[in-house]
């Protein structure tokens, strides 16, 4: 084996190793202090050098100023989501009939299966009390921002919303009737599933990291066990949200070889706004009709 790239960060070493794996180039990744070295078989050195040079030309390192500008909306997106949830809770508790909002917009299993699919979204923005709200504000700010940092500020939040909605839908299919749940925790555990699946899918393809690839899954399941089984929590909704997030996160890691562009994120964020707006229009329509 001959060294091909040295003084690499761990992330760079993994990326270059993945490029070699895709091209079936035999290689090893070794650590020396704080740096990493990529070595390849001598007979594959020329082909590996060409492949890595092409990869570097197609994926130049970001300009620091541009990178900071790009990260700014990601860093604050979780806070905006938390502010939206807080505003929705305040609007509900100050309404003339807060309990009727829950009955009209909560994730009622029977109503969802009868066609009121908008409840899978509106229920994510309803919380039982201030304590329930505060816990979910912290969760969405942390895990939602983490997903946005990996998947982008548009596509990431669309995936979080979709995982929460799918989790509520699967919960309704399981219970079928006589079950009502509210809260954004299903989407929060969906975000946790997304993060776990992305890290697992990326690590499993790197030689020497395959055993460690199980750590994100174990960590995600451990958090689900600790945080998702609290008193009065809907464990199955959390589990279904986590599972939906795993599917979405795994699909993202497998299909998105290159980072989506700004247009993709704008379209995804528009889809989030439309889904939320349409769902609440349907829910409030039911509220106005007294259903």
Buried (B, 14 or more C-beta within 10 A) or exposed (E): BEEBBEEBEEEBBBBBBBBBBEBEBBBBBBEEEEBBBBBBBEEBBEBBEEBBEEBEEEEEEEEEEEEEEBBEBBEBBBBBBBEBBBEBBEEBEEEEEEEBBBBBBBBBBBBBBEEBBBBBBBBBBBBBEEEBBBBBBEBBBBBBBBBBBBBBBBBBBBBBBBBBBBBBBBBBEEBEEEBBBBBBBBBBBBBBBBBBBBBBBBBBBBEBBEEEBEBBBEBBBEBBEEBBEEEEBBEBBBBBBBBBBBBBBBBBBEEBEEEBEEEBBEBBBEBBEEBBEEBBEBBBEBBEEEE
